[in-house]
Amino acid sequence: MHQNAIIAIAATLGIAAGAGGTYIATSEPKVEAQAISKAELVAAISADPSLCPIPTVEAPTEAEALAAYRKAHAASPLVWDRNNLPEISLVLGQCDKAGAGPGVACMTSVKLGPEARPVDRIVGFAKSASGEWIATIN
């Protein structure tokens, strides 16, 4: 083939490719998605709840939390008389995944005696390798 013919064919192919690329780049996208109403969304989730899973957090029961808190309090270096520990009571509130480290952080209301005023504080709980709940008191 003649050299000029090869150059002409290459130029024609280049122009065609450039024109096709320009057309693709500047053409309007075809919208395939459409918004659904709130009623349709509620109906879909009601029909199949796995579409919107609710995150669950494993938290101790109130009895497990109390036992863990009493054990942590007794082991605290701030307790100087281990033979005369206070009668601790604890009410467990809302728990959520701990921000740092394993386990959960729970809002608690702690009383260090029957006549003591309750103190609201966040206490961390994590499960040990044996399955026992461990409290972290800060």
C-alpha positions in Angstrom: 0.0 0.0 0.0 1.1 3.5 -0.7 2.4 5.5 2.3 -0.1 8.3 1.7 -3.0 5.9 1.8 -1.8 4.5 5.1 -1.6 8.0 6.6 -5.0 8.9 5.3 -6.6 5.7 6.8 -4.8 6.4 10.2 -6.0 10.0 10.2 -9.6 8.9 9.4 -9.6 6.3 12.2 -8.2 9.0 14.6 -10.8 11.5 13.7 -13.6 8.8 14.1 -12.3 7.7 17.5 -12.0 11.4 18.6 -15.5 12.1 17.5 -16.9 9.0 19.2 -15.1 9.9 22.4 -16.4 13.5 22.3 -20.0 12.2 21.8 -19.7 9.8 24.7 -18.2 12.5 27.0 -20.8 15.2 26.1 -23.9 13.1 25.8 -26.5 13.3 28.7 -26.5 10.3 31.0 -29.6 8.1 31.0 -31.1 8.1 34.5 -32.2 4.6 35.5 -32.9 5.2 39.2 -36.1 6.8 40.5 -37.1 7.9 44.0 -39.5 5.8 45.9 -42.1 7.1 48.4 -41.8 6.7 52.1 -44.8 4.4 52.1 -43.1 2.1 49.6 -39.9 2.1 51.7 -41.8 1.2 54.9 -43.7 -1.5 53.1 -40.5 -3.0 51.7 -38.7 -3.0 55.1 -41.9 -4.4 56.8 -42.0 -7.2 54.3 -38.3 -8.1 54.7 -36.7 -6.6 57.9 -33.3 -7.9 56.9 -33.1 -5.0 54.5 -32.6 -2.6 57.4 -30.8 -4.6 60.2 -30.9 -3.1 63.7 -27.4 -3.1 65.3 -27.4 -5.0 68.6 -24.9 -4.7 71.4 -24.2 -7.5 73.8 -24.5 -6.0 77.3 -24.5 -7.5 80.8 -27.7 -8.0 82.7 -28.2 -5.8 85.7 -27.1 -8.7 88.0 -24.0 -9.4 85.9 -23.1 -5.6 85.9 -23.5 -5.4 89.6 -21.3 -8.4 90.3 -18.6 -7.0 87.9 -18.8 -3.6 89.5 -18.5 -4.9 93.0 -15.5 -7.1 92.0 -13.8 -4.1 90.3 -14.5 -1.8 93.3 -13.1 -4.4 95.7 -9.9 -4.7 93.6 -9.4 -0.9 93.3 -6.2 0.4 94.9 -8.3 3.2 96.4 -10.1 0.8 98.7 -8.1 0.5 101.9 -10.4 -1.6 104.1 -11.3 -4.7 102.1 -13.1 -6.2 105.2 -15.6 -3.4 105.3 -16.8 -2.9 101.7 -19.9 -0.7 101.2 -23.2 -2.2 100.1 -23.1 -1.3 96.5 -26.2 -1.1 94.3 -26.3 -0.4 90.6 -29.0 0.4 88.1 -28.0 -0.2 84.5 -29.0 2.4 81.9 -28.4 2.6 78.2 -25.4 0.6 76.8 -23.5 1.2 73.5 -20.3 -0.1 71.9 -17.3 1.2 73.7 -15.5 4.0 71.8 -12.0 2.6 72.6 -11.3 -1.0 73.4 -13.5 -4.0 73.6 -16.9 -4.3 75.2 -19.6 -1.8 75.9 -20.0 1.5 77.8 -23.1 1.8 79.9 -24.7 4.6 81.8 -25.2 3.5 85.4 -26.6 4.9 88.6 -24.3 3.6 91.5 -25.1 3.9 95.2 -22.3 3.0 97.7 -24.7 2.4 100.5 -28.4 2.2 101.3 -28.5 5.9 102.4 -26.1 7.2 99.8 -27.1 9.4 96.9 -27.0 7.7 93.5 -24.1 8.8 91.3 -24.7 8.7 87.5 -21.5 7.6 85.7 -20.4 5.7 82.6 -18.9 2.3 83.3 -17.2 0.0 80.8 -18.0 -3.7 80.6 -16.2 -6.4 78.6 -16.4 -10.2 78.6 -13.4 -12.1 79.7 -12.1 -15.2 78.0 -14.1 -17.3 80.5 -17.3 -15.4 79.7 -17.4 -13.4 82.9 -18.2 -9.7 82.7 -15.4 -7.4 83.8 -16.1 -3.8 84.8 -13.7 -0.9 84.2 -14.2 2.0 86.6 -12.5 5.2 85.8 
